[in-house]
Amino acid sequence: MVVLRGIIDTTTSDREQRRFEAGDITLALDTEGRGHLADAVGDEPLEVLFIPYVGRFPARLPLLVKHSATMA
């Protein structure tokens, strides 16, 4: 999931909560189960890019890349 614009709060089926903002990239490896809840936060429109992937992922893969204003 790539957040292009806005802010999104997610809650997993085990009640873990995370907030993602524009520039954040995350990989959802837990694709089985009861699913997630997601809510847009604030008044800014939310634009999220979802990229489906079928296959095997490497064993060591970062799950979240946080955007930083200091990044070039």
PQR file of N, CA, C, O and H, with PARSE charges and radii, in Angstrom:
ATOM      1  N   MET A   1       0.848  -1.161   0.000 -0.4000 1.5000
ATOM      2  CA  MET A   1       0.000   0.000   0.000 -0.0000 2.0000
ATOM      3  C   MET A   1       0.899   1.231   0.000  0.5500 1.7000
ATOM      4  O   MET A   1       1.831   1.334   0.798 -0.5500 1.4000
ATOM      5  N   VAL A   2       0.609   2.151  -0.896 -0.4000 1.5000
ATOM      6  CA  VAL A   2       1.335   3.414  -0.980 -0.0000 2.0000
ATOM      7  C   VAL A   2       0.320   4.538  -0.761  0.5500 1.7000
ATOM      8  O   VAL A   2      -0.639   4.671  -1.521 -0.5500 1.4000
ATOM      9  H   VAL A   2      -0.148   2.067  -1.544  0.4000 1.0000
ATOM     10  N   VAL A   3       0.536   5.342   0.277 -0.4000 1.5000
ATOM     11  CA  VAL A   3      -0.364   6.459   0.533 -0.0000 2.0000
ATOM     12  C   VAL A   3       0.121   7.643  -0.298  0.5500 1.7000
ATOM     13  O   VAL A   3       1.200   8.184  -0.056 -0.5500 1.4000
ATOM     14  H   VAL A   3       1.315   5.233   0.895  0.4000 1.0000
ATOM     15  N   LEU A   4      -0.678   8.032  -1.268 -0.4000 1.5000
ATOM     16  CA  LEU A   4      -0.317   9.122  -2.167 -0.0000 2.0000
ATOM     17  C   LEU A   4      -0.708  10.479  -1.606  0.5500 1.7000
ATOM     18  O   LEU A   4       0.007  11.467  -1.772 -0.5500 1.4000
ATOM     19  H   LEU A   4      -1.554   7.592  -1.464  0.4000 1.0000
ATOM     20  N   ARG A   5      -1.869  10.510  -0.929 -0.4000 1.5000
ATOM     21  CA  ARG A   5      -2.358  11.775  -0.366 -0.0000 2.0000
ATOM     22  C   ARG A   5      -3.282  11.457   0.797  0.5500 1.7000
ATOM     23  O   ARG A   5      -4.060  10.505   0.736 -0.5500 1.4000
ATOM     24  H   ARG A   5      -2.450   9.707  -0.794  0.4000 1.0000
ATOM     25  N   GLY A   6      -3.197  12.252   1.855 -0.4000 1.5000
ATOM     26  CA  GLY A   6      -4.083  12.098   2.999 -0.0000 2.0000
ATOM     27  C   GLY A   6      -3.493  11.223   4.095  0.5500 1.7000
ATOM     28  O   GLY A   6      -2.307  10.892   4.088 -0.5500 1.4000
ATOM     29  H   GLY A   6      -2.565  13.025   1.905  0.4000 1.0000
ATOM     30  N   ILE A   7      -4.360  10.859   5.041 -0.4000 1.5000
ATOM     31  CA  ILE A   7      -3.977  10.049   6.195 -0.0000 2.0000
ATOM     32  C   ILE A   7      -5.006   8.940   6.346  0.5500 1.7000
ATOM     33  O   ILE A   7      -6.203   9.170   6.177 -0.5500 1.4000
ATOM     34  H   ILE A   7      -5.324  11.128   5.046  0.4000 1.0000
ATOM     35  N   ILE A   8      -4.538   7.730   6.668 -0.4000 1.5000
ATOM     36  CA  ILE A   8      -5.432   6.600   6.862 -0.0000 2.0000
ATOM     37  C   ILE A   8      -5.055   5.873   8.157  0.5500 1.7000
ATOM     38  O   ILE A   8      -3.885   5.572   8.392 -0.5500 1.4000
ATOM     39  H   ILE A   8      -3.565   7.543   6.806  0.4000 1.0000
ATOM     40  N   ASP A   9      -6.055   5.597   8.985 -0.4000 1.5000
ATOM     41  CA  ASP A   9      -5.875   4.774  10.176 -0.0000 2.0000
ATOM     42  C   ASP A   9      -6.367   3.376   9.859  0.5500 1.7000
ATOM     43  O   ASP A   9      -7.444   3.209   9.285 -0.5500 1.4000
ATOM     44  H   ASP A   9      -7.005   5.842   8.794  0.4000 1.0000
ATOM     45  N   THR A  10      -5.577   2.360  10.232 -0.4000 1.5000
ATOM     46  CA  THR A  10      -5.984   0.975  10.005 -0.0000 2.0000
ATOM     47  C   THR A  10      -6.025   0.238  11.339  0.5500 1.7000
ATOM     48  O   THR A  10      -5.266   0.542  12.259 -0.5500 1.4000
ATOM     49  H   THR A  10      -4.703   2.496  10.697  0.4000 1.0000
ATOM     50  N   THR A  11      -6.925  -0.737  11.421 -0.4000 1.5000
ATOM     51  CA  THR A  11      -7.026  -1.620  12.587 -0.0000 2.0000
ATOM     52  C   THR A  11      -7.102  -3.045  12.075  0.5500 1.7000
ATOM     53  O   THR A  11      -7.950  -3.367  11.243 -0.5500 1.4000
ATOM     54  H   THR A  11      -7.541  -0.984  10.673  0.4000 1.0000
ATOM     55  N   THR A  12      -6.210  -3.909  12.574 -0.4000 1.5000
ATOM     56  CA  THR A  12      -6.213  -5.306  12.172 -0.0000 2.0000
ATOM     57  C   THR A  12      -7.244  -6.072  12.988  0.5500 1.7000
ATOM     58  O   THR A  12      -7.804  -5.542  13.948 -0.5500 1.4000
ATOM     59  H   THR A  12      -5.521  -3.648  13.251  0.4000 1.0000
ATOM     60  N   SER A  13      -7.491  -7.316  12.606 -0.4000 1.5000
ATOM     61  CA  SER A  13      -8.472  -8.132  13.317 -0.0000 2.0000
ATOM     62  C   SER A  13      -8.033  -8.428  14.753  0.5500 1.7000
ATOM     63  O   SER A  13      -8.869  -8.762  15.593 -0.5500 1.4000
ATOM     64  H   SER A  13      -7.035  -7.747  11.827  0.4000 1.0000
ATOM     65  N   ASP A  14      -6.727  -8.309  15.048 -0.4000 1.5000
ATOM     66  CA  ASP A  14      -6.273  -8.484  16.434 -0.0000 2.0000
ATOM     67  C   ASP A  14      -6.135  -7.138  17.154  0.5500 1.7000
ATOM     68  O   ASP A  14      -5.466  -7.040  18.183 -0.5500 1.4000
ATOM     69  H   ASP A  14      -6.048  -8.038  14.366  0.4000 1.0000
ATOM     70  N   ARG A  15      -6.774  -6.106  16.602 -0.4000 1.5000
ATOM     71  CA  ARG A  15      -6.893  -4.758  17.180 -0.0000 2.0000
ATOM     72  C   ARG A  15      -5.605  -3.926  17.177  0.5500 1.7000
ATOM     73  O   ARG A  15      -5.516  -2.925  17.889 -0.5500 1.4000
ATOM     74  H   ARG A  15      -7.317  -6.186  15.766  0.4000 1.0000
ATOM     75  N   GLU A  16      -4.617  -4.328  16.391 -0.4000 1.5000
ATOM     76  CA  GLU A  16      -3.422  -3.498  16.245 -0.0000 2.0000
ATOM     77  C   GLU A  16      -3.775  -2.303  15.370  0.5500 1.7000
ATOM     78  O   GLU A  16      -4.380  -2.459  14.309 -0.5500 1.4000
ATOM     79  H   GLU A  16      -4.688  -5.141  15.813  0.4000 1.0000
ATOM     80  N   GLN A  17      -3.395  -1.110  15.816 -0.4000 1.5000
ATOM     81  CA  GLN A  17      -3.728   0.111  15.076 -0.0000 2.0000
ATOM     82  C   GLN A  17      -2.461   0.765  14.548  0.5500 1.7000
ATOM     83  O   GLN A  17      -1.430   0.805  15.219 -0.5500 1.4000
ATOM     84  H   GLN A  17      -2.903  -0.983  16.677  0.4000 1.0000
ATOM     85  N   ARG A  18      -2.568   1.278  13.322 -0.4000 1.5000
ATOM     86  CA  ARG A  18      -1.458   2.007  12.705 -0.0000 2.0000
ATOM     87  C   ARG A  18      -2.018   3.175  11.902  0.5500 1.7000
ATOM     88  O   ARG A  18      -3.134   3.120  11.386 -0.5500 1.4000
ATOM     89  H   ARG A  18      -3.406   1.245  12.777  0.4000 1.0000
ATOM     90  N   ARG A  19      -1.221   4.223  11.809 -0.4000 1.5000
ATOM     91  CA  ARG A  19      -1.570   5.390  10.994 -0.0000 2.0000
ATOM     92  C   ARG A  19      -0.540   5.519   9.882  0.5500 1.7000
ATOM     93  O   ARG A  19       0.665   5.420  10.113 -0.5500 1.4000
ATOM     94  H   ARG A  19      -0.314   4.268  12.228  0.4000 1.0000
ATOM     95  N   PHE A  20      -1.040   5.742   8.668 -0.4000 1.5000
ATOM     96  CA  PHE A  20      -0.184   5.926   7.506 -0.0000 2.0000
ATOM     97  C   PHE A  20      -0.500   7.277   6.884  0.5500 1.7000
ATOM     98  O   PHE A  20      -1.662   7.672   6.781 -0.5500 1.4000
ATOM     99  H   PHE A  20      -2.019   5.822   8.480  0.4000 1.0000
ATOM    100  N   GLU A  21       0.557   7.984   6.469 -0.4000 1.5000
ATOM    101  CA  GLU A  21       0.411   9.318   5.885 -0.0000 2.0000
ATOM    102  C   GLU A  21       1.006   9.334   4.485  0.5500 1.7000
ATOM    103  O   GLU A  21       1.674   8.387   4.069 -0.5500 1.4000
ATOM    104  H   GLU A  21       1.500   7.664   6.554  0.4000 1.0000
ATOM    105  N   ALA A  22       0.757  10.416   3.770 -0.4000 1.5000
ATOM    106  CA  ALA A  22       1.281  10.557   2.410 -0.0000 2.0000
ATOM    107  C   ALA A  22       2.775  10.261   2.392  0.5500 1.7000
ATOM    108  O   ALA A  22       3.535  10.804   3.194 -0.5500 1.4000
ATOM    109  H   ALA A  22       0.215  11.186   4.108  0.4000 1.0000
ATOM    110  N   GLY A  23       3.189   9.396   1.470 -0.4000 1.5000
ATOM    111  CA  GLY A  23       4.585   9.014   1.350 -0.0000 2.0000
ATOM    112  C   GLY A  23       4.916   7.698   2.029  0.5500 1.7000
ATOM    113  O   GLY A  23       5.978   7.130   1.775 -0.5500 1.4000
ATOM    114  H   GLY A  23       2.572   8.955   0.818  0.4000 1.0000
ATOM    115  N   ASP A  24       4.029   7.195   2.894 -0.4000 1.5000
ATOM    116  CA  ASP A  24       4.270   5.918   3.567 -0.0000 2.0000
ATOM    117  C   ASP A  24       3.993   4.762   2.618  0.5500 1.7000
ATOM    118  O   ASP A  24       3.066   4.800   1.808 -0.5500 1.4000
ATOM    119  H   ASP A  24       3.166   7.657   3.101  0.4000 1.0000
ATOM    120  N   ILE A  25       4.818   3.740   2.741 -0.4000 1.5000
ATOM    121  CA  ILE A  25       4.666   2.522   1.947 -0.0000 2.0000
ATOM    122  C   ILE A  25       4.689   1.354   2.922  0.5500 1.7000
ATOM    123  O   ILE A  25       5.574   1.275   3.774 -0.5500 1.4000
ATOM    124  H   ILE A  25       5.570   3.709   3.399  0.4000 1.0000
ATOM    125  N   THR A  26       3.740   0.461   2.807 -0.4000 1.5000
ATOM    126  CA  THR A  26       3.731  -0.724   3.665 -0.0000 2.0000
ATOM    127  C   THR A  26       3.359  -1.950   2.853  0.5500 1.7000
ATOM    128  O   THR A  26       2.667  -1.861   1.838 -0.5500 1.4000
ATOM    129  H   THR A  26       3.021   0.525   2.115  0.4000 1.0000
ATOM    130  N   LEU A  27       3.825  -3.079   3.313 -0.4000 1.5000
ATOM    131  CA  LEU A  27       3.549  -4.347   2.661 -0.0000 2.0000
ATOM    132  C   LEU A  27       2.698  -5.187   3.595  0.5500 1.7000
ATOM    133  O   LEU A  27       3.127  -5.503   4.705 -0.5500 1.4000
ATOM    134  H   LEU A  27       4.386  -3.151   4.138  0.4000 1.0000
ATOM    135  N   ALA A  28       1.512  -5.549   3.171 -0.4000 1.5000
ATOM    136  CA  ALA A  28       0.610  -6.355   3.993 -0.0000 2.0000
ATOM    137  C   ALA A  28       0.848  -7.831   3.698  0.5500 1.7000
ATOM    138  O   ALA A  28       0.429  -8.350   2.663 -0.5500 1.4000
ATOM    139  H   ALA A  28       1.163  -5.292   2.270  0.4000 1.0000
ATOM    140  N   LEU A  29       1.519  -8.486   4.617 -0.4000 1.5000
ATOM    141  CA  LEU A  29       1.799  -9.905   4.447 -0.0000 2.0000
ATOM    142  C   LEU A  29       0.705 -10.770   5.065  0.5500 1.7000
ATOM    143  O   LEU A  29       0.602 -11.955   4.749 -0.5500 1.4000
ATOM    144  H   LEU A  29       1.859  -8.065   5.457  0.4000 1.0000
ATOM    145  N   ASP A  30      -0.106 -10.193   5.936 -0.4000 1.5000
ATOM    146  CA  ASP A  30      -1.174 -10.944   6.597 -0.0000 2.0000
ATOM    147  C   ASP A  30      -2.458 -10.845   5.771  0.5500 1.7000
ATOM    148  O   ASP A  30      -3.373 -10.091   6.103 -0.5500 1.4000
ATOM    149  H   ASP A  30      -0.022  -9.231   6.193  0.4000 1.0000
ATOM    150  N   THR A  31      -2.501 -11.606   4.715 -0.4000 1.5000
ATOM    151  CA  THR A  31      -3.616 -11.496   3.768 -0.0000 2.0000
ATOM    152  C   THR A  31      -4.716 -12.511   4.018  0.5500 1.7000
ATOM    153  O   THR A  31      -5.652 -12.618   3.227 -0.5500 1.4000
ATOM    154  H   THR A  31      -1.758 -12.218   4.446  0.4000 1.0000
ATOM    155  N   GLU A  32      -4.614 -13.252   5.104 -0.4000 1.5000
ATOM    156  CA  GLU A  32      -5.659 -14.200   5.458 -0.0000 2.0000
ATOM    157  C   GLU A  32      -6.270 -13.778   6.789  0.5500 1.7000
ATOM    158  O   GLU A  32      -5.651 -13.035   7.551 -0.5500 1.4000
ATOM    159  H   GLU A  32      -3.853 -13.165   5.747  0.4000 1.0000
ATOM    160  N   GLY A  33      -7.461 -14.240   7.065 -0.4000 1.5000
ATOM    161  CA  GLY A  33      -8.096 -13.898   8.329 -0.0000 2.0000
ATOM    162  C   GLY A  33      -9.311 -13.031   8.116  0.5500 1.7000
ATOM    163  O   GLY A  33      -9.905 -13.028   7.038 -0.5500 1.4000
ATOM    164  H   GLY A  33      -7.964 -14.844   6.446  0.4000 1.0000
ATOM    165  N   ARG A  34      -9.681 -12.290   9.153 -0.4000 1.5000
ATOM    166  CA  ARG A  34     -10.913 -11.508   9.126 -0.0000 2.0000
ATOM    167  C   ARG A  34     -10.757 -10.154   8.441  0.5500 1.7000
ATOM    168  O   ARG A  34     -11.755  -9.483   8.179 -0.5500 1.4000
ATOM    169  H   ARG A  34      -9.199 -12.292  10.029  0.4000 1.0000
ATOM    170  N   GLY A  35      -9.549  -9.749   8.152 -0.4000 1.5000
ATOM    171  CA  GLY A  35      -9.357  -8.507   7.420 -0.0000 2.0000
ATOM    172  C   GLY A  35      -9.027  -7.320   8.306  0.5500 1.7000
ATOM    173  O   GLY A  35      -8.756  -7.468   9.497 -0.5500 1.4000
ATOM    174  H   GLY A  35      -8.738 -10.294   8.365  0.4000 1.0000
ATOM    175  N   HIS A  36      -9.056  -6.145   7.703 -0.4000 1.5000
ATOM    176  CA  HIS A  36      -8.694  -4.908   8.370 -0.0000 2.0000
ATOM    177  C   HIS A  36      -9.829  -3.893   8.241  0.5500 1.7000
ATOM    178  O   HIS A  36     -10.667  -3.977   7.343 -0.5500 1.4000
ATOM    179  H   HIS A  36      -9.276  -6.025   6.735  0.4000 1.0000
ATOM    180  N   LEU A  37      -9.831  -2.944   9.156 -0.4000 1.5000
ATOM    181  CA  LEU A  37     -10.694  -1.771   9.032 -0.0000 2.0000
ATOM    182  C   LEU A  37      -9.801  -0.596   8.659  0.5500 1.7000
ATOM    183  O   LEU A  37      -8.653  -0.521   9.098 -0.5500 1.4000
ATOM    184  H   LEU A  37      -9.150  -2.876   9.886  0.4000 1.0000
ATOM    185  N   ALA A  38     -10.319   0.308   7.860 -0.4000 1.5000
ATOM    186  CA  ALA A  38      -9.539   1.473   7.461 -0.0000 2.0000
ATOM    187  C   ALA A  38     -10.444   2.695   7.447  0.5500 1.7000
ATOM    188  O   ALA A  38     -11.587   2.631   6.993 -0.5500 1.4000
ATOM    189  H   ALA A  38     -11.251   0.247   7.504  0.4000 1.0000
ATOM    190  N   ASP A  39      -9.917   3.820   7.955 -0.4000 1.5000
ATOM    191  CA  ASP A  39     -10.665   5.070   7.995 -0.0000 2.0000
ATOM    192  C   ASP A  39      -9.783   6.208   7.532  0.5500 1.7000
ATOM    193  O   ASP A  39      -8.634   6.327   7.959 -0.5500 1.4000
ATOM    194  H   ASP A  39      -8.989   3.872   8.324  0.4000 1.0000
ATOM    195  N   ALA A  40     -10.322   7.053   6.652 -0.4000 1.5000
ATOM    196  CA  ALA A  40      -9.625   8.277   6.262 -0.0000 2.0000
ATOM    197  C   ALA A  40      -9.675   9.238   7.445  0.5500 1.7000
ATOM    198  O   ALA A  40     -10.669   9.291   8.169 -0.5500 1.4000
ATOM    199  H   ALA A  40     -11.255   6.957   6.305  0.4000 1.0000
ATOM    200  N   VAL A  41      -8.593  10.000   7.637 -0.4000 1.5000
ATOM    201  CA  VAL A  41      -8.499  10.942   8.752 -0.0000 2.0000
ATOM    202  C   VAL A  41      -8.434  12.355   8.195  0.5500 1.7000
ATOM    203  O   VAL A  41      -7.681  12.625   7.259 -0.5500 1.4000
ATOM    204  H   VAL A  41      -7.785   9.957   7.048  0.4000 1.0000
ATOM    205  N   GLY A  42      -9.224  13.256   8.771 -0.4000 1.5000
ATOM    206  CA  GLY A  42      -9.177  14.657   8.368 -0.0000 2.0000
ATOM    207  C   GLY A  42     -10.016  14.958   7.141  0.5500 1.7000
ATOM    208  O   GLY A  42     -10.768  14.115   6.652 -0.5500 1.4000
ATOM    209  H   GLY A  42      -9.836  13.037   9.532  0.4000 1.0000
ATOM    210  N   ASP A  43      -9.865  16.188   6.657 -0.4000 1.5000
ATOM    211  CA  ASP A  43     -10.665  16.664   5.532 -0.0000 2.0000
ATOM    212  C   ASP A  43     -10.003  16.467   4.173  0.5500 1.7000
ATOM    213  O   ASP A  43     -10.669  16.539   3.140 -0.5500 1.4000
ATOM    214  H   ASP A  43      -9.255  16.873   7.055  0.4000 1.0000
ATOM    215  N   GLU A  44      -8.686  16.218   4.171 -0.4000 1.5000
ATOM    216  CA  GLU A  44      -7.985  16.051   2.896 -0.0000 2.0000
ATOM    217  C   GLU A  44      -8.426  14.746   2.227  0.5500 1.7000
ATOM    218  O   GLU A  44      -8.560  13.724   2.901 -0.5500 1.4000
ATOM    219  H   GLU A  44      -8.145  16.159   5.010  0.4000 1.0000
ATOM    220  N   PRO A  45      -8.649  14.770   0.925 -0.5600 1.5000
ATOM    221  CA  PRO A  45      -8.999  13.529   0.228  0.2800 2.0000
ATOM    222  C   PRO A  45      -7.903  12.476   0.405  0.5500 1.7000
ATOM    223  O   PRO A  45      -6.719  12.802   0.492 -0.5500 1.4000
ATOM    224  N   LEU A  46      -8.312  11.231   0.455 -0.4000 1.5000
ATOM    225  CA  LEU A  46      -7.383  10.116   0.615 -0.0000 2.0000
ATOM    226  C   LEU A  46      -7.176   9.431  -0.730  0.5500 1.7000
ATOM    227  O   LEU A  46      -8.137   9.063  -1.406 -0.5500 1.4000
ATOM    228  H   LEU A  46      -9.274  10.966   0.384  0.4000 1.0000
ATOM    229  N   GLU A  47      -5.911   9.264  -1.109 -0.4000 1.5000
ATOM    230  CA  GLU A  47      -5.562   8.526  -2.317 -0.0000 2.0000
ATOM    231  C   GLU A  47      -4.533   7.466  -1.927  0.5500 1.7000
ATOM    232  O   GLU A  47      -3.450   7.783  -1.435 -0.5500 1.4000
ATOM    233  H   GLU A  47      -5.130   9.562  -0.560  0.4000 1.0000
ATOM    234  N   VAL A  48      -4.890   6.206  -2.156 -0.4000 1.5000
ATOM    235  CA  VAL A  48      -4.022   5.086  -1.792 -0.0000 2.0000
ATOM    236  C   VAL A  48      -3.865   4.182  -3.010  0.5500 1.7000
ATOM    237  O   VAL A  48      -4.832   3.893  -3.715 -0.5500 1.4000
ATOM    238  H   VAL A  48      -5.770   5.948  -2.556  0.4000 1.0000
ATOM    239  N   LEU A  49      -2.652   3.747  -3.240 -0.4000 1.5000
ATOM    240  CA  LEU A  49      -2.358   2.826  -4.329 -0.0000 2.0000
ATOM    241  C   LEU A  49      -2.138   1.439  -3.737  0.5500 1.7000
ATOM    242  O   LEU A  49      -1.249   1.246  -2.908 -0.5500 1.4000
ATOM    243  H   LEU A  49      -1.866   3.982  -2.668  0.4000 1.0000
ATOM    244  N   PHE A  50      -2.950   0.474  -4.166 -0.4000 1.5000
ATOM    245  CA  PHE A  50      -2.784  -0.914  -3.754 -0.0000 2.0000
ATOM    246  C   PHE A  50      -2.232  -1.694  -4.934  0.5500 1.7000
ATOM    247  O   PHE A  50      -2.753  -1.602  -6.045 -0.5500 1.4000
ATOM    248  H   PHE A  50      -3.673   0.631  -4.840  0.4000 1.0000
ATOM    249  N   ILE A  51      -1.183  -2.457  -4.692 -0.4000 1.5000
ATOM    250  CA  ILE A  51      -0.543  -3.237  -5.746 -0.0000 2.0000
ATOM    251  C   ILE A  51      -0.641  -4.708  -5.359  0.5500 1.7000
ATOM    252  O   ILE A  51       0.056  -5.146  -4.444 -0.5500 1.4000
ATOM    253  H   ILE A  51      -0.760  -2.532  -3.789  0.4000 1.0000
ATOM    254  N   PRO A  52      -1.487  -5.479  -6.030 -0.5600 1.5000
ATOM    255  CA  PRO A  52      -1.579  -6.902  -5.692  0.2800 2.0000
ATOM    256  C   PRO A  52      -0.318  -7.641  -6.107  0.5500 1.7000
ATOM    257  O   PRO A  52       0.292  -7.337  -7.132 -0.5500 1.4000
ATOM    258  N   TYR A  53       0.057  -8.608  -5.302 -0.4000 1.5000
ATOM    259  CA  TYR A  53       1.247  -9.400  -5.598 -0.0000 2.0000
ATOM    260  C   TYR A  53       0.938 -10.862  -5.294  0.5500 1.7000
ATOM    261  O   TYR A  53       0.427 -11.192  -4.223 -0.5500 1.4000
ATOM    262  H   TYR A  53      -0.439  -8.856  -4.469  0.4000 1.0000
ATOM    263  N   VAL A  54       1.247 -11.713  -6.229 -0.4000 1.5000
ATOM    264  CA  VAL A  54       1.078 -13.151  -6.028 -0.0000 2.0000
ATOM    265  C   VAL A  54       2.465 -13.777  -6.153  0.5500 1.7000
ATOM    266  O   VAL A  54       3.121 -13.645  -7.187 -0.5500 1.4000
ATOM    267  H   VAL A  54       1.662 -11.446  -7.098  0.4000 1.0000
ATOM    268  N   GLY A  55       2.897 -14.444  -5.119 -0.4000 1.5000
ATOM    269  CA  GLY A  55       4.211 -15.066  -5.144 -0.0000 2.0000
ATOM    270  C   GLY A  55       4.809 -15.136  -3.763  0.5500 1.7000
ATOM    271  O   GLY A  55       4.121 -14.953  -2.758 -0.5500 1.4000
ATOM    272  H   GLY A  55       2.364 -14.552  -4.280  0.4000 1.0000
ATOM    273  N   ARG A  56       6.094 -15.402  -3.726 -0.4000 1.5000
ATOM    274  CA  ARG A  56       6.787 -15.520  -2.445 -0.0000 2.0000
ATOM    275  C   ARG A  56       7.648 -14.280  -2.223  0.5500 1.7000
ATOM    276  O   ARG A  56       8.289 -13.778  -3.147 -0.5500 1.4000
ATOM    277  H   ARG A  56       6.652 -15.551  -4.542  0.4000 1.0000
ATOM    278  N   PHE A  57       7.651 -13.797  -0.983 -0.4000 1.5000
ATOM    279  CA  PHE A  57       8.472 -12.664  -0.622 -0.0000 2.0000
ATOM    280  C   PHE A  57       9.778 -13.153   0.004  0.5500 1.7000
ATOM    281  O   PHE A  57       9.813 -14.234   0.593 -0.5500 1.4000
ATOM    282  H   PHE A  57       7.131 -14.205  -0.233  0.4000 1.0000
ATOM    283  N   PRO A  58      10.848 -12.371  -0.116 -0.5600 1.5000
ATOM    284  CA  PRO A  58      12.091 -12.736   0.577  0.2800 2.0000
ATOM    285  C   PRO A  58      11.848 -12.799   2.083  0.5500 1.7000
ATOM    286  O   PRO A  58      10.960 -12.125   2.605 -0.5500 1.4000
ATOM    287  N   ALA A  59      12.635 -13.605   2.769 -0.4000 1.5000
ATOM    288  CA  ALA A  59      12.461 -13.792   4.216 -0.0000 2.0000
ATOM    289  C   ALA A  59      12.704 -12.496   4.981  0.5500 1.7000
ATOM    290  O   ALA A  59      12.030 -12.250   5.982 -0.5500 1.4000
ATOM    291  H   ALA A  59      13.357 -14.153   2.346  0.4000 1.0000
ATOM    292  N   ARG A  60      13.629 -11.671   4.551 -0.4000 1.5000
ATOM    293  CA  ARG A  60      13.939 -10.419   5.259 -0.0000 2.0000
ATOM    294  C   ARG A  60      13.510  -9.250   4.385  0.5500 1.7000
ATOM    295  O   ARG A  60      14.184  -8.888   3.421 -0.5500 1.4000
ATOM    296  H   ARG A  60      14.176 -11.871   3.738  0.4000 1.0000
ATOM    297  N   LEU A  61      12.375  -8.671   4.747 -0.4000 1.5000
ATOM    298  CA  LEU A  61      11.813  -7.599   3.946 -0.0000 2.0000
ATOM    299  C   LEU A  61      11.238  -6.545   4.877  0.5500 1.7000
ATOM    300  O   LEU A  61      10.431  -6.890   5.739 -0.5500 1.4000
ATOM    301  H   LEU A  61      11.827  -8.965   5.530  0.4000 1.0000
ATOM    302  N   PRO A  62      11.614  -5.272   4.747 -0.5600 1.5000
ATOM    303  CA  PRO A  62      11.036  -4.247   5.624  0.2800 2.0000
ATOM    304  C   PRO A  62       9.537  -4.133   5.369  0.5500 1.7000
ATOM    305  O   PRO A  62       9.090  -4.205   4.225 -0.5500 1.4000
ATOM    306  N   LEU A  63       8.767  -3.956   6.432 -0.4000 1.5000
ATOM    307  CA  LEU A  63       7.323  -3.907   6.304 -0.0000 2.0000
ATOM    308  C   LEU A  63       6.789  -2.495   6.158  0.5500 1.7000
ATOM    309  O   LEU A  63       5.659  -2.309   5.706 -0.5500 1.4000
ATOM    310  H   LEU A  63       9.130  -3.898   7.362  0.4000 1.0000
ATOM    311  N   LEU A  64       7.580  -1.489   6.533 -0.4000 1.5000
ATOM    312  CA  LEU A  64       7.088  -0.120   6.477 -0.0000 2.0000
ATOM    313  C   LEU A  64       8.226   0.818   6.146  0.5500 1.7000
ATOM    314  O   LEU A  64       9.301   0.744   6.741 -0.5500 1.4000
ATOM    315  H   LEU A  64       8.498  -1.640   6.900  0.4000 1.0000
ATOM    316  N   VAL A  65       7.986   1.690   5.205 -0.4000 1.5000
ATOM    317  CA  VAL A  65       8.920   2.760   4.887 -0.0000 2.0000
ATOM    318  C   VAL A  65       8.209   4.058   5.222  0.5500 1.7000
ATOM    319  O   VAL A  65       7.205   4.398   4.596 -0.5500 1.4000
ATOM    320  H   VAL A  65       7.112   1.750   4.722  0.4000 1.0000
ATOM    321  N   LYS A  66       8.727   4.794   6.218 -0.4000 1.5000
ATOM    322  CA  LYS A  66       8.104   6.055   6.628 -0.0000 2.0000
ATOM    323  C   LYS A  66       8.705   7.192   5.822  0.5500 1.7000
ATOM    324  O   LYS A  66       9.921   7.293   5.663 -0.5500 1.4000
ATOM    325  H   LYS A  66       9.542   4.518   6.726  0.4000 1.0000
ATOM    326  N   HIS A  67       7.825   8.045   5.318 -0.4000 1.5000
ATOM    327  CA  HIS A  67       8.244   9.222   4.580 -0.0000 2.0000
ATOM    328  C   HIS A  67       8.818  10.243   5.563  0.5500 1.7000
ATOM    329  O   HIS A  67       8.320  10.377   6.681 -0.5500 1.4000
ATOM    330  H   HIS A  67       6.837   7.964   5.447  0.4000 1.0000
ATOM    331  N   SER A  68       9.819  10.931   5.166 -0.4000 1.5000
ATOM    332  CA  SER A  68      10.407  11.981   5.991 -0.0000 2.0000
ATOM    333  C   SER A  68      10.607  13.224   5.140  0.5500 1.7000
ATOM    334  O   SER A  68      11.020  13.139   3.983 -0.5500 1.4000
ATOM    335  H   SER A  68      10.224  10.822   4.257  0.4000 1.0000
ATOM    336  N   ALA A  69      10.311  14.379   5.725 -0.4000 1.5000
ATOM    337  CA  ALA A  69      10.475  15.632   4.995 -0.0000 2.0000
ATOM    338  C   ALA A  69      11.943  15.877   4.636  0.5500 1.7000
ATOM    339  O   ALA A  69      12.234  16.654   3.727 -0.5500 1.4000
ATOM    340  H   ALA A  69       9.976  14.448   6.664  0.4000 1.0000
ATOM    341  N   THR A  70      12.865  15.224   5.340 -0.4000 1.5000
ATOM    342  CA  THR A  70      14.277  15.429   5.057 -0.0000 2.0000
ATOM    343  C   THR A  70      14.782  14.511   3.958  0.5500 1.7000
ATOM    344  O   THR A  70      15.927  14.640   3.526 -0.5500 1.4000
ATOM    345  H   THR A  70      12.629  14.593   6.079  0.4000 1.0000
ATOM    346  N   MET A  71      13.960  13.597   3.503 -0.4000 1.5000
ATOM    347  CA  MET A  71      14.372  12.698   2.430 -0.0000 2.0000
ATOM    348  C   MET A  71      14.376  13.439   1.092  0.5500 1.7000
ATOM    349  O   MET A  71      13.501  14.265   0.831 -0.5500 1.4000
ATOM    350  H   MET A  71      13.029  13.491   3.854  0.4000 1.0000
ATOM    351  N   ALA A  72      15.350  13.144   0.262 -0.4000 1.5000
ATOM    352  CA  ALA A  72      15.428  13.801  -1.047 -0.0000 2.0000
ATOM    353  C   ALA A  72      14.505  13.124  -2.023  0.5500 1.7000
ATOM    354  O   ALA A  72      14.426  13.530  -3.183 -0.5500 1.4000
ATOM    355  H   ALA A  72      16.061  12.474   0.474  0.4000 1.0000
TER
END
